[in-house]
Amino acid sequence: MNGDPTDRSEGNAGKVPPLPPLRDVIARHGLSANRALGQNFLFDLNLTGRIARAAAPLDAGTVIEIGPGPGGLTRALLDHGAGAVIVIERDRRFLPVLAEISAAYPGRLQVIEGDALKVDAAKLGSAPRRIVANLPYNVATPLLLGWLDAGTAFTSLTLMFQKEVAERLLARPKTKDYGRLTIAAQWRADVKRLFDIPPRAFTPPPKVTSTVVQLIPRAEPLFAADATMLERVTAAAFGQRRKMLRQSLRQVSPQADEVLVATGIAPTARGEELSIEQFCALARAFKAEGPTGPRAGL
């Protein structure tokens, strides 16, 4: 996603004297948001600046941005000291706008035309790598999971999600938002809520509030576990949330009852009641049993 509120943002436009206000750029190029690509533009320099500051320090290594659109956040990253920014944009309409920004900041901005889901961001630029992005809602989760799989290839991930997704990333056991995405994220990274951004801040305004979240990848996962097995266990446990684990985990192993008892977990418990540590213990136990099970998307 990309984003925008009122013209008050352009009171700070003196920070980028070579470039005209974003609204003027949009009008000149005849650009509009493509809902199919999850685009919403954020022009408010107060908000884009706040995101850039949250991701600091930006002067060393590489900052990677996904879906920059007209470049509101891109400008903020450069204005706040990013020495090397790489942006990945699949919508060709924005390439001329991004080229203008690149010319205004010689040698500091590289534009890659392509689908971020097909680009290995862990190999872009030099370390330390930071991803800072107002993510398209429709690809936010698969992008995040791919980056988390890369481990410490990234120093930090400062990302905007729709609030519903952010709540799942930040959830605790025994809450409605706690689930597979929670465990996948918190197992690999420290997750922190930064701030919310209301729908009116964007053009066009989405129907939901957005939340900026920062994830700091862990040097090692929170608890020992095989990643594939942990994914299988959580997929089964949360596939039908109201089922007892003795039933839901049978798709992982017919010995589910025995494994649960051996790990000190009540077979009558449900997935939302277990801590990440307990899920990791189950993953280790099932791995030792040699079970197989389905792998589904989050």
C-alpha atoms as an extended CHARMM CRD file, in Angstrom:
* protein
*
       298  EXT
         1         1  MET       CA              0.0000000000        0.0000000000        0.0000000000  PROA      1               0.0000000000
         2         2  ASN       CA              1.1330000000        3.6480000000       -0.3340000000  PROA      2               0.0000000000
         3         3  GLY       CA             -0.8920000000        6.6550000000        1.3440000000  PROA      3               0.0000000000
         4         4  ASP       CA             -2.1560000000       10.5640000000        1.9700000000  PROA      4               0.0000000000
         5         5  PRO       CA             -4.1120000000       13.1760000000        4.0280000000  PROA      5               0.0000000000
         6         6  THR       CA             -4.3260000000       16.9480000000        3.8040000000  PROA      6               0.0000000000
         7         7  ASP       CA             -2.3250000000       19.7320000000        2.2240000000  PROA      7               0.0000000000
         8         8  ARG       CA             -0.9000000000       20.6810000000        5.6130000000  PROA      8               0.0000000000
         9         9  SER       CA              1.7620000000       18.0520000000        4.8770000000  PROA      9               0.0000000000
        10        10  GLU       CA              3.2290000000       20.2190000000        2.1580000000  PROA      10              0.0000000000
        11        11  GLY       CA              4.2160000000       22.8460000000        4.6650000000  PROA      11              0.0000000000
        12        12  ASN       CA              7.3750000000       20.7490000000        5.1110000000  PROA      12              0.0000000000
        13        13  ALA       CA              8.0920000000       20.5700000000        1.3960000000  PROA      13              0.0000000000
        14        14  GLY       CA             11.1710000000       22.7630000000        1.8570000000  PROA      14              0.0000000000
        15        15  LYS       CA             12.9790000000       19.6300000000        2.9460000000  PROA      15              0.0000000000
        16        16  VAL       CA             13.0320000000       18.4990000000       -0.6930000000  PROA      16              0.0000000000
        17        17  PRO       CA             13.5260000000       21.7050000000       -2.7390000000  PROA      17              0.0000000000
        18        18  PRO       CA             14.3360000000       19.9100000000       -6.0360000000  PROA      18              0.0000000000
        19        19  LEU       CA             10.9710000000       18.1840000000       -6.0370000000  PROA      19              0.0000000000
        20        20  PRO       CA              7.4270000000       19.5370000000       -6.4230000000  PROA      20              0.0000000000
        21        21  PRO       CA              4.6440000000       18.5990000000       -3.9750000000  PROA      21              0.0000000000
        22        22  LEU       CA              3.4360000000       15.0370000000       -4.3860000000  PROA      22              0.0000000000
        23        23  ARG       CA             -0.0940000000       16.1550000000       -5.2040000000  PROA      23              0.0000000000
        24        24  ASP       CA              1.2540000000       18.1670000000       -8.1230000000  PROA      24              0.0000000000
        25        25  VAL       CA              3.3020000000       15.2070000000       -9.3040000000  PROA      25              0.0000000000
        26        26  ILE       CA              0.2520000000       12.9360000000       -9.1880000000  PROA      26              0.0000000000
        27        27  ALA       CA             -1.7940000000       15.4580000000      -11.1830000000  PROA      27              0.0000000000
        28        28  ARG       CA              0.9530000000       16.0690000000      -13.7440000000  PROA      28              0.0000000000
        29        29  HSD       CA              1.3860000000       12.3620000000      -14.4580000000  PROA      29              0.0000000000
        30        30  GLY       CA             -2.3330000000       11.6160000000      -14.3320000000  PROA      30              0.0000000000
        31        31  LEU       CA             -1.8890000000        8.9720000000      -11.6480000000  PROA      31              0.0000000000
        32        32  SER       CA             -4.5040000000        7.3150000000       -9.4540000000  PROA      32              0.0000000000
        33        33  ALA       CA             -4.4930000000        4.4710000000       -6.9410000000  PROA      33              0.0000000000
        34        34  ASN       CA             -5.0870000000        0.9720000000       -8.2780000000  PROA      34              0.0000000000
        35        35  ARG       CA             -7.2930000000       -0.8620000000       -5.7880000000  PROA      35              0.0000000000
        36        36  ALA       CA             -6.4700000000       -4.2200000000       -7.3830000000  PROA      36              0.0000000000
        37        37  LEU       CA             -2.8540000000       -3.6720000000       -6.3180000000  PROA      37              0.0000000000
        38        38  GLY       CA             -3.8590000000       -2.5190000000       -2.8320000000  PROA      38              0.0000000000
        39        39  GLN       CA             -2.6850000000        1.0550000000       -3.4270000000  PROA      39              0.0000000000
        40        40  ASN       CA             -3.5370000000        3.9400000000       -1.0880000000  PROA      40              0.0000000000
        41        41  PHE       CA             -1.3390000000        7.0400000000       -1.1970000000  PROA      41              0.0000000000
        42        42  LEU       CA              0.1290000000        8.7400000000        1.8560000000  PROA      42              0.0000000000
        43        43  PHE       CA              1.2250000000       12.3240000000        1.1380000000  PROA      43              0.0000000000
        44        44  ASP       CA              1.4150000000       13.6630000000        4.6930000000  PROA      44              0.0000000000
        45        45  LEU       CA              5.0980000000       14.4140000000        5.3550000000  PROA      45              0.0000000000
        46        46  ASN       CA              4.4420000000       14.4090000000        9.0940000000  PROA      46              0.0000000000
        47        47  LEU       CA              3.3900000000       10.7600000000        8.9040000000  PROA      47              0.0000000000
        48        48  THR       CA              5.9550000000        9.5700000000        6.3730000000  PROA      48              0.0000000000
        49        49  GLY       CA              8.6180000000       11.3600000000        8.4090000000  PROA      49              0.0000000000
        50        50  ARG       CA              7.4170000000        9.6450000000       11.5630000000  PROA      50              0.0000000000
        51        51  ILE       CA              7.7550000000        6.2540000000        9.8880000000  PROA      51              0.0000000000
        52        52  ALA       CA             11.2500000000        7.0930000000        8.6550000000  PROA      52              0.0000000000
        53        53  ARG       CA             12.3510000000        8.2350000000       12.1170000000  PROA      53              0.0000000000
        54        54  ALA       CA             10.9920000000        5.0390000000       13.6600000000  PROA      54              0.0000000000
        55        55  ALA       CA             13.1950000000        3.0010000000       11.3250000000  PROA      55              0.0000000000
        56        56  ALA       CA             16.3710000000        4.9720000000       12.1280000000  PROA      56              0.0000000000
        57        57  PRO       CA             19.3280000000        4.8460000000       11.9240000000  PROA      57              0.0000000000
        58        58  LEU       CA             19.1540000000        4.8870000000        8.1450000000  PROA      58              0.0000000000
        59        59  ASP       CA             22.6060000000        6.1210000000        7.1650000000  PROA      59              0.0000000000
        60        60  ALA       CA             24.3900000000        2.7430000000        7.1370000000  PROA      60              0.0000000000
        61        61  GLY       CA             23.6760000000       -0.1840000000        4.8410000000  PROA      61              0.0000000000
        62        62  THR       CA             20.5270000000       -0.3820000000        2.7270000000  PROA      62              0.0000000000
        63        63  VAL       CA             16.9080000000        0.6380000000        3.1890000000  PROA      63              0.0000000000
        64        64  ILE       CA             14.4580000000       -1.4180000000        1.1280000000  PROA      64              0.0000000000
        65        65  GLU       CA             10.9580000000       -0.1550000000        0.3790000000  PROA      65              0.0000000000
        66        66  ILE       CA              8.1500000000       -2.1570000000       -1.2130000000  PROA      66              0.0000000000
        67        67  GLY       CA              5.4930000000       -0.5220000000       -3.4010000000  PROA      67              0.0000000000
        68        68  PRO       CA              6.6650000000        3.1010000000       -3.1720000000  PROA      68              0.0000000000
        69        69  GLY       CA              4.0330000000        4.3620000000       -5.6250000000  PROA      69              0.0000000000
        70        70  PRO       CA              4.5320000000        8.1190000000       -6.0800000000  PROA      70              0.0000000000
        71        71  GLY       CA              7.3330000000        8.0640000000       -3.5040000000  PROA      71              0.0000000000
        72        72  GLY       CA              5.9880000000        9.8180000000       -0.4260000000  PROA      72              0.0000000000
        73        73  LEU       CA              7.7340000000        7.4780000000        2.0020000000  PROA      73              0.0000000000
        74        74  THR       CA             10.7330000000        7.2330000000       -0.3300000000  PROA      74              0.0000000000
        75        75  ARG       CA             11.2810000000       10.9820000000       -0.0630000000  PROA      75              0.0000000000
        76        76  ALA       CA             10.9910000000       10.8030000000        3.7260000000  PROA      76              0.0000000000
        77        77  LEU       CA             13.5900000000        8.0370000000        3.9600000000  PROA      77              0.0000000000
        78        78  LEU       CA             16.0220000000       10.0280000000        1.8410000000  PROA      78              0.0000000000
        79        79  ASP       CA             15.2980000000       13.2560000000        3.7350000000  PROA      79              0.0000000000
        80        80  HSD       CA             15.9810000000       11.4880000000        7.0320000000  PROA      80              0.0000000000
        81        81  GLY       CA             19.4400000000       10.3920000000        6.0260000000  PROA      81              0.0000000000
        82        82  ALA       CA             19.1220000000        7.0900000000        4.1850000000  PROA      82              0.0000000000
        83        83  GLY       CA             22.3330000000        6.7250000000        2.2300000000  PROA      83              0.0000000000
        84        84  ALA       CA             21.1140000000        3.9070000000       -0.0230000000  PROA      84              0.0000000000
        85        85  VAL       CA             17.4640000000        3.1690000000       -0.7640000000  PROA      85              0.0000000000
        86        86  ILE       CA             16.2340000000        0.3680000000       -3.0130000000  PROA      86              0.0000000000
        87        87  VAL       CA             12.5610000000        0.4080000000       -3.9740000000  PROA      87              0.0000000000
        88        88  ILE       CA             10.6080000000       -2.4000000000       -5.6340000000  PROA      88              0.0000000000
        89        89  GLU       CA              7.6230000000       -1.2710000000       -7.6980000000  PROA      89              0.0000000000
        90        90  ARG       CA              5.5290000000       -3.4750000000       -9.9800000000  PROA      90              0.0000000000
        91        91  ASP       CA              3.2820000000       -0.6820000000      -11.3230000000  PROA      91              0.0000000000
        92        92  ARG       CA              5.0840000000        0.8370000000      -14.3240000000  PROA      92              0.0000000000
        93        93  ARG       CA              3.0260000000        4.0380000000      -14.0940000000  PROA      93              0.0000000000
        94        94  PHE       CA              5.1550000000        5.1770000000      -11.1530000000  PROA      94              0.0000000000
        95        95  LEU       CA              8.5590000000        4.5730000000      -12.7010000000  PROA      95              0.0000000000
        96        96  PRO       CA              8.8670000000        8.0980000000      -14.2170000000  PROA      96              0.0000000000
        97        97  VAL       CA              7.9980000000        9.6560000000      -10.8310000000  PROA      97              0.0000000000
        98        98  LEU       CA             10.5540000000        7.4960000000       -9.0490000000  PROA      98              0.0000000000
        99        99  ALA       CA             13.1360000000        8.3990000000      -11.6990000000  PROA      99              0.0000000000
       100       100  GLU       CA             12.6090000000       12.0770000000      -10.8260000000  PROA      100             0.0000000000
       101       101  ILE       CA             13.2560000000       11.3290000000       -7.1540000000  PROA      101             0.0000000000
       102       102  SER       CA             16.3560000000        9.3460000000       -8.0650000000  PROA      102             0.0000000000
       103       103  ALA       CA             17.6740000000       12.3030000000      -10.0700000000  PROA      103             0.0000000000
       104       104  ALA       CA             17.0830000000       14.6370000000       -7.1130000000  PROA      104             0.0000000000
       105       105  TYR       CA             19.1140000000       12.3600000000       -4.8180000000  PROA      105             0.0000000000
       106       106  PRO       CA             22.0130000000       11.2610000000       -7.0630000000  PROA      106             0.0000000000
       107       107  GLY       CA             23.4380000000        7.8550000000       -6.2800000000  PROA      107             0.0000000000
       108       108  ARG       CA             21.1170000000        7.2040000000       -3.3430000000  PROA      108             0.0000000000
       109       109  LEU       CA             18.0150000000        5.6200000000       -4.9130000000  PROA      109             0.0000000000
       110       110  GLN       CA             17.7980000000        2.4370000000       -6.9660000000  PROA      110             0.0000000000
       111       111  VAL       CA             14.4820000000        1.4560000000       -8.5520000000  PROA      111             0.0000000000
       112       112  ILE       CA             13.6740000000       -2.1830000000       -9.2960000000  PROA      112             0.0000000000
       113       113  GLU       CA             10.6570000000       -2.8710000000      -11.4670000000  PROA      113             0.0000000000
       114       114  GLY       CA              9.0850000000       -6.1380000000      -10.4010000000  PROA      114             0.0000000000
       115       115  ASP       CA              6.9480000000       -8.1560000000       -8.0270000000  PROA      115             0.0000000000
       116       116  ALA       CA              8.2890000000       -8.0350000000       -4.4590000000  PROA      116             0.0000000000
       117       117  LEU       CA              7.0630000000      -11.5970000000       -3.8980000000  PROA      117             0.0000000000
       118       118  LYS       CA              9.5620000000      -12.7290000000       -6.5420000000  PROA      118             0.0000000000
       119       119  VAL       CA             12.5150000000      -10.6190000000       -5.3900000000  PROA      119             0.0000000000
       120       120  ASP       CA             14.9530000000      -11.9360000000       -2.7780000000  PROA      120             0.0000000000
       121       121  ALA       CA             15.2510000000       -8.7840000000       -0.6870000000  PROA      121             0.0000000000
       122       122  ALA       CA             17.8320000000      -10.4620000000        1.5590000000  PROA      122             0.0000000000
       123       123  LYS       CA             20.3190000000      -10.2120000000       -1.3150000000  PROA      123             0.0000000000
       124       124  LEU       CA             19.7080000000       -6.5630000000       -2.1820000000  PROA      124             0.0000000000
       125       125  GLY       CA             22.2930000000       -3.9280000000       -1.3450000000  PROA      125             0.0000000000
       126       126  SER       CA             24.6650000000       -4.2290000000        1.5720000000  PROA      126             0.0000000000
       127       127  ALA       CA             24.1000000000       -4.9640000000        5.2470000000  PROA      127             0.0000000000
       128       128  PRO       CA             22.6830000000       -3.7990000000        7.5450000000  PROA      128             0.0000000000
       129       129  ARG       CA             19.4090000000       -4.0690000000        5.6320000000  PROA      129             0.0000000000
       130       130  ARG       CA             16.2120000000       -2.4510000000        6.8770000000  PROA      130             0.0000000000
       131       131  ILE       CA             12.8380000000       -2.8680000000        5.2340000000  PROA      131             0.0000000000
       132       132  VAL       CA             10.5250000000        0.1110000000        5.5920000000  PROA      132             0.0000000000
       133       133  ALA       CA              7.2300000000       -0.1120000000        3.7650000000  PROA      133             0.0000000000
       134       134  ASN       CA              3.5800000000        0.8170000000        3.5840000000  PROA      134             0.0000000000
       135       135  LEU       CA              2.6370000000       -2.6680000000        2.4170000000  PROA      135             0.0000000000
       136       136  PRO       CA             -0.1050000000       -3.4930000000       -0.0710000000  PROA      136             0.0000000000
       137       137  TYR       CA             -2.7500000000       -5.2000000000        2.0650000000  PROA      137             0.0000000000
       138       138  ASN       CA             -3.2060000000       -8.0580000000       -0.3810000000  PROA      138             0.0000000000
       139       139  VAL       CA              0.3950000000       -9.3180000000       -0.1430000000  PROA      139             0.0000000000
       140       140  ALA       CA              1.4640000000       -8.0960000000        3.3070000000  PROA      140             0.0000000000
       141       141  THR       CA              1.3640000000      -11.4610000000        5.0920000000  PROA      141             0.0000000000
       142       142  PRO       CA              3.2730000000      -13.5700000000        2.5230000000  PROA      142             0.0000000000
       143       143  LEU       CA              5.8960000000      -10.8390000000        2.1950000000  PROA      143             0.0000000000
       144       144  LEU       CA              6.3940000000      -10.6930000000        5.9450000000  PROA      144             0.0000000000
       145       145  LEU       CA              6.6930000000      -14.4720000000        6.3230000000  PROA      145             0.0000000000
       146       146  GLY       CA              9.2800000000      -14.5960000000        3.5520000000  PROA      146             0.0000000000
       147       147  TRP       CA             11.3700000000      -11.8980000000        5.2270000000  PROA      147             0.0000000000
       148       148  LEU       CA             11.1400000000      -13.6100000000        8.6050000000  PROA      148             0.0000000000
       149       149  ASP       CA             12.3710000000      -16.8280000000        6.9990000000  PROA      149             0.0000000000
       150       150  ALA       CA             15.5220000000      -14.8880000000        6.0460000000  PROA      150             0.0000000000
       151       151  GLY       CA             16.3600000000      -14.4850000000        9.7280000000  PROA      151             0.0000000000
       152       152  THR       CA             18.9780000000      -11.8700000000       10.5380000000  PROA      152             0.0000000000
       153       153  ALA       CA             19.4330000000      -10.8650000000        6.8970000000  PROA      153             0.0000000000
       154       154  PHE       CA             17.4040000000       -7.8320000000        8.0220000000  PROA      154             0.0000000000
       155       155  THR       CA             18.2190000000       -5.6320000000       10.9940000000  PROA      155             0.0000000000
       156       156  SER       CA             14.6270000000       -4.4230000000       11.2730000000  PROA      156             0.0000000000
       157       157  LEU       CA             11.2720000000       -4.4520000000        9.5150000000  PROA      157             0.0000000000
       158       158  THR       CA              9.2210000000       -1.2640000000        9.9770000000  PROA      158             0.0000000000
       159       159  LEU       CA              5.9410000000       -1.9980000000        8.2620000000  PROA      159             0.0000000000
       160       160  MET       CA              2.4180000000       -0.7000000000        7.9120000000  PROA      160             0.0000000000
       161       161  PHE       CA             -0.3920000000       -3.2670000000        8.0110000000  PROA      161             0.0000000000
       162       162  GLN       CA             -4.1260000000       -3.0440000000        8.2890000000  PROA      162             0.0000000000
       163       163  LYS       CA             -4.8620000000       -2.9640000000       12.0090000000  PROA      163             0.0000000000
       164       164  GLU       CA             -6.4770000000       -6.4040000000       11.9990000000  PROA      164             0.0000000000
       165       165  VAL       CA             -3.2310000000       -7.9960000000       10.8080000000  PROA      165             0.0000000000
       166       166  ALA       CA             -1.1840000000       -5.9730000000       13.2990000000  PROA      166             0.0000000000
       167       167  GLU       CA             -3.3910000000       -7.2370000000       16.1300000000  PROA      167             0.0000000000
       168       168  ARG       CA             -2.6510000000      -10.8050000000       15.0760000000  PROA      168             0.0000000000
       169       169  LEU       CA              1.0840000000      -10.1170000000       15.0390000000  PROA      169             0.0000000000
       170       170  LEU       CA              0.9510000000       -8.6470000000       18.5490000000  PROA      170             0.0000000000
       171       171  ALA       CA             -1.5670000000      -11.0260000000       20.1540000000  PROA      171             0.0000000000
       172       172  ARG       CA             -1.1760000000      -12.9820000000       23.3590000000  PROA      172             0.0000000000
       173       173  PRO       CA             -2.5290000000      -16.4700000000       24.2170000000  PROA      173             0.0000000000
       174       174  LYS       CA             -6.1990000000      -16.7970000000       25.1330000000  PROA      174             0.0000000000
       175       175  THR       CA             -7.2350000000      -13.9090000000       22.8800000000  PROA      175             0.0000000000
       176       176  LYS       CA             -9.2350000000      -14.0200000000       19.6470000000  PROA      176             0.0000000000
       177       177  ASP       CA             -6.3480000000      -12.6450000000       17.5630000000  PROA      177             0.0000000000
       178       178  TYR       CA             -3.8080000000      -15.2150000000       18.7580000000  PROA      178             0.0000000000
       179       179  GLY       CA             -3.0310000000      -17.7570000000       16.0730000000  PROA      179             0.0000000000
       180       180  ARG       CA             -0.6300000000      -19.0580000000       13.4480000000  PROA      180             0.0000000000
       181       181  LEU       CA              0.5660000000      -15.6510000000       12.3030000000  PROA      181             0.0000000000
       182       182  THR       CA              1.2290000000      -14.6170000000       15.9060000000  PROA      182             0.0000000000
       183       183  ILE       CA              3.4330000000      -17.6310000000       16.5130000000  PROA      183             0.0000000000
       184       184  ALA       CA              5.2260000000      -17.3910000000       13.1650000000  PROA      184             0.0000000000
       185       185  ALA       CA              6.1380000000      -13.7550000000       13.8440000000  PROA      185             0.0000000000
       186       186  GLN       CA              6.9000000000      -13.7680000000       17.5580000000  PROA      186             0.0000000000
       187       187  TRP       CA              8.9210000000      -16.9960000000       17.3230000000  PROA      187             0.0000000000
       188       188  ARG       CA             11.3030000000      -15.2990000000       14.9020000000  PROA      188             0.0000000000
       189       189  ALA       CA             11.1770000000      -11.6340000000       15.9410000000  PROA      189             0.0000000000
       190       190  ASP       CA             10.4750000000       -9.1350000000       18.6700000000  PROA      190             0.0000000000
       191       191  VAL       CA              7.2670000000       -7.3870000000       17.6010000000  PROA      191             0.0000000000
       192       192  LYS       CA              6.3280000000       -3.8670000000       18.7150000000  PROA      192             0.0000000000
       193       193  ARG       CA              3.3620000000       -1.6470000000       17.9030000000  PROA      193             0.0000000000
       194       194  LEU       CA              4.4260000000        1.8950000000       16.9600000000  PROA      194             0.0000000000
       195       195  PHE       CA              1.2840000000        3.8910000000       16.0650000000  PROA      195             0.0000000000
       196       196  ASP       CA             -2.0370000000        3.8230000000       14.2120000000  PROA      196             0.0000000000
       197       197  ILE       CA             -2.9300000000        5.8210000000       11.1030000000  PROA      197             0.0000000000
       198       198  PRO       CA             -6.6190000000        6.5640000000       10.4440000000  PROA      198             0.0000000000
       199       199  PRO       CA             -8.3100000000        5.9090000000        7.0750000000  PROA      199             0.0000000000
       200       200  ARG       CA             -8.7180000000        9.6450000000        6.3930000000  PROA      200             0.0000000000
       201       201  ALA       CA             -4.9230000000        9.9360000000        6.1300000000  PROA      201             0.0000000000
       202       202  PHE       CA             -4.9720000000        8.0860000000        2.8040000000  PROA      202             0.0000000000
       203       203  THR       CA             -6.0560000000        8.7830000000       -0.7300000000  PROA      203             0.0000000000
       204       204  PRO       CA             -8.2890000000        6.9770000000       -1.4030000000  PROA      204             0.0000000000
       205       205  PRO       CA             -9.1880000000        6.2570000000        2.2340000000  PROA      205             0.0000000000
       206       206  PRO       CA             -9.3110000000        2.5080000000        2.9890000000  PROA      206             0.0000000000
       207       207  LYS       CA            -12.1410000000        1.0750000000        5.0530000000  PROA      207             0.0000000000
       208       208  VAL       CA             -9.8380000000        0.1360000000        7.9210000000  PROA      208             0.0000000000
       209       209  THR       CA             -7.3150000000        1.7240000000       10.2630000000  PROA      209             0.0000000000
       210       210  SER       CA             -3.6440000000        1.0490000000        9.5630000000  PROA      210             0.0000000000
       211       211  THR       CA             -0.9730000000        0.2540000000       12.1450000000  PROA      211             0.0000000000
       212       212  VAL       CA              2.7800000000        0.6810000000       11.9010000000  PROA      212             0.0000000000
       213       213  VAL       CA              4.6260000000       -2.2370000000       13.4880000000  PROA      213             0.0000000000
       214       214  GLN       CA              8.3440000000       -2.8440000000       13.9450000000  PROA      214             0.0000000000
       215       215  LEU       CA              9.8240000000       -6.3310000000       13.9700000000  PROA      215             0.0000000000
       216       216  ILE       CA             13.4040000000       -6.9820000000       15.0430000000  PROA      216             0.0000000000
       217       217  PRO       CA             14.4850000000      -10.4490000000       13.8400000000  PROA      217             0.0000000000
       218       218  ARG       CA             15.9820000000      -12.6290000000       16.5570000000  PROA      218             0.0000000000
       219       219  ALA       CA             19.5160000000      -14.0230000000       16.2670000000  PROA      219             0.0000000000
       220       220  GLU       CA             17.9150000000      -17.3780000000       17.1410000000  PROA      220             0.0000000000
       221       221  PRO       CA             14.2160000000      -18.3430000000       17.2920000000  PROA      221             0.0000000000
       222       222  LEU       CA             12.5680000000      -17.8440000000       20.6680000000  PROA      222             0.0000000000
       223       223  PHE       CA             12.5730000000      -21.6040000000       21.4070000000  PROA      223             0.0000000000
       224       224  ALA       CA             14.1310000000      -24.5740000000       19.6280000000  PROA      224             0.0000000000
       225       225  ALA       CA             11.8480000000      -26.1400000000       17.0050000000  PROA      225             0.0000000000
       226       226  ASP       CA             11.8380000000      -27.2930000000       13.4080000000  PROA      226             0.0000000000
       227       227  ALA       CA             10.2020000000      -24.5160000000       11.3850000000  PROA      227             0.0000000000
       228       228  THR       CA              8.2760000000      -26.8110000000        9.0540000000  PROA      228             0.0000000000
       229       229  MET       CA              6.9640000000      -28.9470000000       11.9020000000  PROA      229             0.0000000000
       230       230  LEU       CA              5.9860000000      -25.8990000000       13.9480000000  PROA      230             0.0000000000
       231       231  GLU       CA              4.0280000000      -24.6380000000       10.9550000000  PROA      231             0.0000000000
       232       232  ARG       CA              2.2470000000      -27.9880000000       10.6030000000  PROA      232             0.0000000000
       233       233  VAL       CA              1.3580000000      -28.1080000000       14.2720000000  PROA      233             0.0000000000
       234       234  THR       CA             -0.0300000000      -24.5630000000       14.3520000000  PROA      234             0.0000000000
       235       235  ALA       CA             -1.8970000000      -25.1490000000       11.0710000000  PROA      235             0.0000000000
       236       236  ALA       CA             -3.6580000000      -28.1190000000       12.6140000000  PROA      236             0.0000000000
       237       237  ALA       CA             -4.2430000000      -26.4870000000       16.0010000000  PROA      237             0.0000000000
       238       238  PHE       CA             -5.8310000000      -23.3450000000       14.5820000000  PROA      238             0.0000000000
       239       239  GLY       CA             -7.4990000000      -24.8900000000       11.5310000000  PROA      239             0.0000000000
       240       240  GLN       CA            -10.6550000000      -25.3000000000       13.5910000000  PROA      240             0.0000000000
       241       241  ARG       CA            -10.1030000000      -23.1770000000       16.6680000000  PROA      241             0.0000000000
       242       242  ARG       CA            -12.8560000000      -24.6950000000       18.7920000000  PROA      242             0.0000000000
       243       243  LYS       CA            -11.6230000000      -28.2660000000       18.4630000000  PROA      243             0.0000000000
       244       244  MET       CA             -9.6550000000      -29.8370000000       21.2850000000  PROA      244             0.0000000000
       245       245  LEU       CA             -6.0150000000      -30.5030000000       20.4510000000  PROA      245             0.0000000000
       246       246  ARG       CA             -6.5200000000      -34.2600000000       20.8430000000  PROA      246             0.0000000000
       247       247  GLN       CA             -8.7450000000      -34.0330000000       17.7400000000  PROA      247             0.0000000000
       248       248  SER       CA             -7.0930000000      -31.3060000000       15.6790000000  PROA      248             0.0000000000
       249       249  LEU       CA             -3.5580000000      -32.6810000000       16.0240000000  PROA      249             0.0000000000
       250       250  ARG       CA             -4.5220000000      -36.1190000000       14.7420000000  PROA      250             0.0000000000
       251       251  GLN       CA             -3.9190000000      -34.7850000000       11.2550000000  PROA      251             0.0000000000
       252       252  VAL       CA             -0.2760000000      -34.3430000000       12.3040000000  PROA      252             0.0000000000
       253       253  SER       CA              0.0380000000      -37.7390000000       14.0130000000  PROA      253             0.0000000000
       254       254  PRO       CA             -2.3160000000      -40.5420000000       15.1120000000  PROA      254             0.0000000000
       255       255  GLN       CA             -0.3840000000      -40.5040000000       18.4040000000  PROA      255             0.0000000000
       256       256  ALA       CA             -1.4980000000      -36.9430000000       19.1770000000  PROA      256             0.0000000000
       257       257  ASP       CA             -2.9180000000      -37.8630000000       22.5930000000  PROA      257             0.0000000000
       258       258  GLU       CA              0.3080000000      -39.5120000000       23.6830000000  PROA      258             0.0000000000
       259       259  VAL       CA              2.4530000000      -36.6230000000       22.4560000000  PROA      259             0.0000000000
       260       260  LEU       CA              0.2910000000      -34.0900000000       24.2810000000  PROA      260             0.0000000000
       261       261  VAL       CA              0.4800000000      -35.9860000000       27.5520000000  PROA      261             0.0000000000
       262       262  ALA       CA              4.2430000000      -36.4800000000       27.1700000000  PROA      262             0.0000000000
       263       263  THR       CA              4.7460000000      -32.7360000000       26.7590000000  PROA      263             0.0000000000
       264       264  GLY       CA              2.5590000000      -31.9130000000       29.7640000000  PROA      264             0.0000000000
       265       265  ILE       CA             -0.3090000000      -30.4330000000       27.7210000000  PROA      265             0.0000000000
       266       266  ALA       CA             -3.9100000000      -31.4260000000       28.4030000000  PROA      266             0.0000000000
       267       267  PRO       CA             -5.3950000000      -33.2100000000       25.3590000000  PROA      267             0.0000000000
       268       268  THR       CA             -8.6080000000      -31.2470000000       26.0050000000  PROA      268             0.0000000000
       269       269  ALA       CA             -6.8480000000      -27.8860000000       25.5870000000  PROA      269             0.0000000000
       270       270  ARG       CA             -7.3860000000      -25.7280000000       22.4980000000  PROA      270             0.0000000000
       271       271  GLY       CA             -4.7390000000      -24.0640000000       20.3830000000  PROA      271             0.0000000000
       272       272  GLU       CA             -5.3780000000      -20.5310000000       21.6340000000  PROA      272             0.0000000000
       273       273  GLU       CA             -4.5610000000      -21.6420000000       25.1990000000  PROA      273             0.0000000000
       274       274  LEU       CA             -0.9780000000      -22.6980000000       24.4380000000  PROA      274             0.0000000000
       275       275  SER       CA              2.0910000000      -20.4830000000       24.6900000000  PROA      275             0.0000000000
       276       276  ILE       CA              4.6830000000      -20.2910000000       21.9220000000  PROA      276             0.0000000000
       277       277  GLU       CA              7.0130000000      -22.3230000000       24.1360000000  PROA      277             0.0000000000
       278       278  GLN       CA              4.4100000000      -25.0910000000       24.3580000000  PROA      278             0.0000000000
       279       279  PHE       CA              3.8730000000      -25.1110000000       20.5940000000  PROA      279             0.0000000000
       280       280  CYS       CA              7.6340000000      -25.4480000000       20.1230000000  PROA      280             0.0000000000
       281       281  ALA       CA              7.7010000000      -28.3430000000       22.5850000000  PROA      281             0.0000000000
       282       282  LEU       CA              4.9480000000      -30.0480000000       20.5760000000  PROA      282             0.0000000000
       283       283  ALA       CA              6.8440000000      -29.4420000000       17.3290000000  PROA      283             0.0000000000
       284       284  ARG       CA              9.9490000000      -31.0850000000       18.8080000000  PROA      284             0.0000000000
       285       285  ALA       CA              7.9400000000      -34.0260000000       20.0800000000  PROA      285             0.0000000000
       286       286  PHE       CA              6.1350000000      -34.6020000000       16.7850000000  PROA      286             0.0000000000
       287       287  LYS       CA              9.4200000000      -34.2450000000       14.9070000000  PROA      287             0.0000000000
       288       288  ALA       CA             10.8690000000      -37.0050000000       17.0890000000  PROA      288             0.0000000000
       289       289  GLU       CA              7.8300000000      -39.1700000000       16.2710000000  PROA      289             0.0000000000
       290       290  GLY       CA              8.4360000000      -38.6410000000       12.5650000000  PROA      290             0.0000000000
       291       291  PRO       CA              4.8560000000      -37.5560000000       11.6520000000  PROA      291             0.0000000000
       292       292  THR       CA              3.7860000000      -35.7870000000        8.5150000000  PROA      292             0.0000000000
       293       293  GLY       CA              0.9500000000      -33.3990000000        7.9880000000  PROA      293             0.0000000000
       294       294  PRO       CA             -0.5620000000      -30.8170000000        5.6700000000  PROA      294             0.0000000000
       295       295  ARG       CA              0.9580000000      -27.3940000000        5.1000000000  PROA      295             0.0000000000
       296       296  ALA       CA             -1.4750000000      -24.5990000000        4.3680000000  PROA      296             0.0000000000
       297       297  GLY       CA             -1.2100000000      -20.8300000000        3.9360000000  PROA      297             0.0000000000
       298       298  LEU       CA             -1.5690000000      -18.4850000000        6.9070000000  PROA      298             0.0000000000
